[in-house]
Amino acid sequence: MRQRVMIAMAMLCEPGLLIADEPTTALDVTVQAEVLDLISVLQREQGTAVALITHDMGVVARMCDRVQVMRLGSFVENGSVETIFARPAHAYTRQLLDAMPRIDTDSTRTLDGNARVIMEADDICVHFPIKVAGGWFGRTRPLRAVNGVSFKLYEGESLGIVGESGCGKSTLARAVLRLIEPTKGDVSWLGTNLTTLDRKAMIKARKDLQIVFQDPLASLDPRMTIADSIAEPLQTFRPDLTRRERRVVVEEMMERVGLVPQMVNRYPHELSGGQNQRVGIARAMINRPGLIICDEAVSALDVSIQAQIIALLKELQAEFGMSLLFISHDLSVVREISDRIMVIYLGRIVELAESTVICTRPQHPYTQALISAVPIPDPFIERKRQRLQLPGELPSPMDPKAALRFLPSKLAEGEESYVPQLQEVSVGHFVAEHDPLDLILKSG
């Protein structure tokens, strides 16, 4: 909504030129599509020229007539969007196009059918009491950020978690690690119920459970060198190591994630975003954990750096056999790295299946809307696609009727408290109850 306000301010005086500088970076795919549609409508109505600055080649394919590719402060290639995508002449242009993950490509990832379950979440709920007006002292109502999520994670598996901002992805990740205490439900790791552990036992268990955050600068201490940041988990979980031994382990891990040893005494502000993200991965990997949660770990990175980080995570997973919970709103990236994908809507699972099934044969209308909004970096394909636009905005999780947005027939029957149930439509493919699409669109 803030981005729309900025567009309204920019278009109010009917300018001849609108410079849109990364107008959709880090936005959800559905919000991104709405913002791009809005710019297109205003462009047609007012005859405004648009200079779109972006690193997302899918957005370029959807929006642009001509493309100028910039590298190191100068243009290296210029041409029509069709020519640039079909016959890129410069090596850097080819590198950008090759780095873009595509939702319409075949996935080569397969999950070992004999892999054991290492983590199981059972009916996880996270509710926050919110004060609302009413009475002398006001009253509270629960904001159901996560509202009954159950899943299994297998050894060596990458499970992608997708959904719009506010759907509960990050809250679920923090609840799994008990960085936020679940209101209800259980999480077991290798047969141990994490939700019943005391503080000391939980700290010990976290040696095997690590997280990489979206913004590394916000999660790294600016007063500590990157070597000290990476070494911090060793001080907690391997106090037997001497300072020299810790230094050797840190330098080995830095080299493994693509950081040169000469960087050991640098501070986070001296590194690029991609380098800082590698520091975050190195810190999470230093104790060889069994699970790493990546919470929007590549959302704000340039496409080439994003591709490097994804390749790095794949290599580390293959080398150490760890499992991944990969949280993102970018379905193209999630498909690139995930064996299965779990789609979250307002704190509940609406669809869960193998990544290829989710991306090629989505059953739930919300999943279909997400996939249709993902831009494909090919102007010939992208401009022929039809986007499924769901009516209205994302409802508030405090609205008791919000869970029935895709099951309006229950509202008509007066069953406002009904909770849509997950149903197994085929082996390993779970879909929440929903009405036919035409009824959902009509009710909206």
N, C-alpha and C positions, 0 to 999 in steps of 0.2 A: 504493500500500500504506500510506503514511503517513496518507493521508486516511481509509482504512478503520480504522486504529488510533484516530484521533481520533473517528470515529463510534462505535466500540466503547466508548471511554471515556465518551462522552456518553450512550450508551444503557444502560450497565451497571446503573445504579440505577433503570431503568425510569421515566424522567421523564414528567411529564404534558405538558411542552412542550419541544420541541427547536427552538432557533433556529439555522438553518443559514445562515451569512453567507458568500455566494459560495462554496459548498462545491465547485464544479466549475470555477471560473475558471482558464483556461489549461491545463486537463487535456485529454488526448486524447479524441476523441468516444467511443471504445469504453470508456475508463476512466470518463468522465463518465456514460455510460449505466449502467455497473455500479454506480457510487456512488449514482445516483438510484434504481436498482432496489433497492439495499440499504436505503436510507432508506424506500422504500415498503413493503418487507416488514416491517421493524421497526415501522413505523407501524401496519400492519394487525395484527401479532401482539400489540403492547403497547398499542394504542389511543392512541398518542401524537399530540398535535397538533404540526404543523410550521409554523413561520414561516420561509419561504424568502426570503432576500434575494438578488436577482440582477439583472443587466442583460440577461440572455439570455431573450428572449421565447419562444424555443423550449422552454426548460426550464420556463417558466411554463405554457405550453400543455400540457406533458406531466404536470406534477406538481400544479398548484394547483386549488383549488375556487373561491377568491375572490382578487381582485387589488386592491391599493391602490397607486396610482401616486404616487410622491413626486417633488417638484421644489422645489429651493431651501428644503429643510427643512420642507415641509408637504405634506400629501396633496392632490392636485388631482383625483383621480378614484377611485371605489370601486365595485366591482360584481362580479358573477359572472364567471368567466373566459370563459364563452361570450359574455356581453354586451360585455365589454371588447374582445374580439377582433373581434366582428362589428359592433358599433356604438360605437366609441370616441367619447366626447363632447368630451374636452379636446384642444386642439391638440397639447399635449406628448405625450399618449398616441399620437395619430396619427403624430407624428414618430418616436417609438420604434418603432412597428410598421413604418412605411415604411422605416426605416433598416436593418431586419433583412434580410440576404441570405437567399435561399431556394434550397434545392437542387432544388426541384421546379418552378422557373420556367424559361421558355425563355431561352436565351442568345442575345444579338444579336451576339456577337463572331464574326467570320469571319477566317480567315487568308488572306492573299494567296497564291494558288497559284504566283505567279511570283517570290515573295520568295527572295532568295539566302541560302544558309547562311553565317552569320557565325561560329558557334562549333560545334565538333565534339569531343565527348569519346569516346575510344576505350578501352574496357576499363579504366576507372579503378578502382584498388584502393587502399584505405588500411587497413593492418593495424598494430595496436599490439601489441608484445610484452608479455604479462602473465605475471608470475611465479606459478607454481603450486607446491604442496607436492610434495616428492619428492626423494630423494637428499640428499647432504650440503649442497649449495649451492642446491637447488631447481632448477627448470627453467622455461622460458618456453614459452607457447603463443600463437599469434596470435589476437588479437581482430579479426575481420574486419568493421570498421565499414562499409566500402564494399567490395564484392566483385565487381567486374566490371561497371561501369555504362557504357553507351554510349548517346549521344543526339546529336541535331542541334538547333541553335537557329537559327531564321530571323530575318532582319532585321525589326524591328518586332513580333516575336512575344512573347506572354506565355506562358511555360511554367510551369504549376503543378506543384509537387512535394509530394506528400502521403504521410503514413504516421504511425504511432505514434511516441512518443518512444523514442529508441534505435535507430531503423531506419536512421540514417545520413544524414538529410537535410542537417543542418548541416555534418557532416563533408564531404559531397560538395561543398557550396558553398565551403567553405574550401579544399578540394583543387583546385577549378576555378581559384581565384585564387592558388593556391600559398601561402596562409596556413598550410596544412598541406601538407607535401610528399607527393605520391602515392607509394605503395609501388611501383605499376606503372601503366602506361597513359600516354596522351598526351591533351593538350588543345590544340586549335589555335584561334586567334582571327584571323579574316581571313587564313587561310593560314599564319600564323606559329605554330610549335609552342612553346607557352608553357613546356612542361616542360623544354625544353633551354636556355632563356635563363639567363644569369648574373644575379646579384643586381641589378646596375645596369640591365641591359636590362629585367628584370622590373618594377622600379620605374617605368621609363618607360612600360611597357605598361599599368600600372595606372591611368594617366590615363583610359583608356577603359573600365576595369572597376572598378565601385564596389559597395559593399555597405551596406545599412541593417540594423542589428541589432535584435533583439527589445527589449532594454532600453536606451533612449537614455541614461539616467542612468549606466549602466555603460560606455557607449562615449564619452561626452562628458567632457572634463577639467573637474572642478568648479572648478578655479582659473582657467579661461579664460572670458571672456565668450562669449556665443553668436556674436557677430560674429567674434571671433577664431577660434572653432571652425570656422565656415563658411569663413573666409578661409584656413585652414591648407592645403588642397589647392592654392590659388592660389600660395602661397609656394613650394610644391614644384614645381609644373608650369608656372607662369607668373611666373618671377622678374623678368621685365622690367617688370611693372606697378609703379607707384609706390604708396605707401601710400594716397594719395587715390583713385587709380584702383581699387585693391582695394576700398576702402570703397564706391565707387559700384556695383561689380559685386555686392558682398555685399548691399547694400540692395535692389538690383533683384531678386535671387534671393529675399530674404526676403519682399518684397512678392508675388512670384509664388507662394510656398507658403503665403501667408496669415498672415505675421508682420509686424506693424506696425514701421516703422523705429525707433520709440521704444524698442524692445526691445534695441537693439544692445548696450547696456552691461549687460544683465542676465546673471545667472549661471543655470546649469541648475536649481538648487534653487528659483529664483524663478518657474519656469514649470510649467505643468501637464504631465501625461504626453503629451497630444496635441500641445501646443506643442513639447515636447522632441523628439517624433518628427518634427515638421515641420523642426526644426533638423537632425536627422539626414538627412532627405531633401534639404534645401537643401545640406548639405555634400557629399552624394553627387552632386548635380546640378550643382554650381558649375562644373565643367569640361566640361559637356555630354557625358557618357560615352555610349558605344554600348550598354553593358550595365549594368543595376543588378540586384543580387541582394538581394531582400527576405527576410530570414531571420526568420520569425515576427514581422514588423514591426507587426502589428495585434492580436496574440493577447491581450494583456492590457489592451486599451483598451475603454472603454465603447462600446456599440453605435453611438451617434450620432457619437462621435469616430472610430470605426472606419470608418463610412460616409464621413466627410469625407476621411480619409486615402486610402481606395480611390478616391474620386472625383478627388482630387488626383493620384494616380499615373496614372490614366487620362488626365487632361488633359495632364500632362507628357509621357506617352508619345506622345499624338497630336501634341503640339506639336514635340517634339524627335526623334521617330522612333526612340527607343531600344527595346531589347529588355529583357524582364524575366524573371528566374528568381524565381518567387514561391513561397516555402517556407512551408507552414502545415499544421497538423493539422486545420484547419477547412475541410471540403470546400465548405461554402456560400460562404465568402469566396473560396476558390480558383476556384469556378465563376464567380463574379461578375467576376473579373479576367482569367481565363486563356483562351487559345485552345485549348491542349492541356493535358492533365493526365498526369503520370507518377506512378504509385503505386509506392512503395518499401517493401519488406519485408526486414528484416535485411540491408540493404546491397545488395539486388538489385532490379531492376525486375520487377514482376509484371504490370503492365498499363500501356499507353501508347496514348492515342487523343485525339481531339478532346473537349473538355470536355462537350459535349452527349451524346456517345456514352458516355463514362465514367459520367455521372450518370443516364442513362436506360436504358442497356443494358450494365451491367457484366458481364463474363464471369468474372473470377477470384473465387473465394470470399472472398478477403481484401478486395477492392474492394467486394464486395456487403455484407460485414460492416461496413465503414467507413460506407458510404452509409446502411445501415439504422439506424445508431446516431446519425445526424445529426438533431437535433430540428427539426421544422417548426413555425414560429410560427402554428399554426392548431389549436386544440384538437379540432375536428371531424375533421381529417385525422390528427393526431398520435396520437390515442388508438385509432385503428383499425389503425395500422401494426403489422406484425410485425417484430421485430428478430431478425436472424440472429446468434446467439451461438456463436462458435467455442469449442470446449472448451479448458480450460487457460489458462495465462498465456503472454505473449510469451516464447519460448525465448531462451536466451542465445546471442549470436552466436559464442561460443566452442564451442558444441555442434556437432560436425560433422553431426549428424542434423537440425539445425534447418531447413536449407534444404529438407528433404523433408516438412515439416509438411503441405503440401498435395499431396504425392505419396507417400502411405504405401505404395503398391503397390511402389515401388522398395525401400523398407525391407524389405518382406516377401520380396523377391527377393534380399536381401543386398547391394544396391548402395548402401551408405551414403554413398559419396563422389560419387554422381551429382549433377549440377547441372541443375536444370530449365531448359530452353531457351525463349527467346521465340519465339513463332510468330505470323505475320501472318494473323489469322483473316479480316480484310477489309482493304480499302485503308486503310493508315495506322493500323490497329488491331492492336496487338501484345499478346499474352497469354502468360504463362508457362505451361508444362505443369502440369496439375493433374489429380487424380482427380475423379470425380463427388462431389458434396457429401455424399451419404449415406455414402460410404466414408470421407470425411474426418471426419465427425461420429462415425462408429462407432469409428474408430481412436483418436480423442481420448478 
